[in-house]
Amino acid sequence: MSSSSNVDPMKKSSIYATFGRYYGEKLYKLLFDCCSGLPGSFCYEVLKCLNISPQGNADLVLNQQGEWIQNSSGGSLLVKKIELTSAQILALNTTPITAILAPGIGYAISPISITYQYNYNTTDYTGGSNITGYANTKTIVDGLFNVSSLIVTASENKSGVVFSSSSTSADGIVENQSLLLGCNSPFVDGNGNLVLWILYALIEI
């Protein structure tokens, strides 16, 4: 039996010999300093990536789609930031954007208000219609809120807040469905972008 068979592969010196000092140090920390809680350790970086900390919101849980969601109907309000590029605005009538993922069985998304910031570039949008938020299995007819097309077709920066409102004929609240953004008529020509902050609650169905 060769002497190499007596080398403990878990020793730092053996890891260094195999992978070199730079990558060996990284591997050693991954194996042995994982849960030290120190910056640079594997678990620390994973927790940081997942946005987990002692200062985190105790009313939220991480679902299997990678979204932080309210763990009961009595938790905090949530905010989702959506940035629509010019290409997305121009295609919005045929390619809706998923703004908020489905919250899970037993819950539905209930939008409250939408803060908007339109950043004008060099060319006006023309045409278009209101940008509507609606459940994935519904249509714009059953929309939960509208951001006026006049905001997007402006020749200057625009910002403000609109509140969620459905028509009396709408049937828009659906259990465990994502929230889409879409419009009925296409915007053309423009090159500005639109940022939305959707304030919403998860209601227990």
Secondary structure, DSSP 8 states (H G I E B T S, - for coil): --GGGGS-TTSHHHHHHHH-HHHHHHHHHHHHSTTS--TTSHHHHHHHHTT--TTS-TTEEE-TTS-EEESSTTS--EEEEEEE-HHHHHTTTTS-EEEE----TTEEEEEEEEEEEEE--SS--EE---EEEEETTS-GGG-SEEE-HHHHT-SS-EEEEEE----TT-----TT--EEEE-SS-EES---EEEEEEEEEEEE-
